[in-house]
């Protein structure tokens, strides 16, 4: 009888250990970071050209190069290279429900979005509640305007383009 109880205790301990390991393995996938890394007091509004979309399950990221105010050239750094930024969206599933996906935003797509920039000055930010608007193919907005002003532009998700509260660094 004692041997049978010992085996049950050992089996129970093994099952509990397996459950703990399973939860520990899943936890990072379910973890969600804080948005404290973004400066909620600043809003940049960009119109840019998609370079790629990263459809990570936790947060879809759109990588892009901003267009200058003329909306005819991309912004370049002091070395003449395109100045790439990224904007963090909701998870890929929610973004897909809003019409934002790898196939809907292929490289070369012109779009406009507001974002809260990283506090550390990096070229990235969180979309927050900003609207996101896509211009029709090969149709940038007029000088100083955004895709929400272009005939045939589409809105993706809720929200409007916010009024910028700050200017991105060059």
Secondary structure, DSSP 8 states (H G I E B T S, - for coil): -HHHHHHHHHHHHHHHHHHHHHHHHHHHHH----GGGB-TT--EEEEEEEEEEE--SS--EEEEEEB-TTSSSB-B-TTS-B-EEEEE-S-HHHHHHTT-STTTT-TT-EEEEEEEEBTT--SEEE-TT--EEE--TT---STT--GGGSTT-EE-SS------SS----
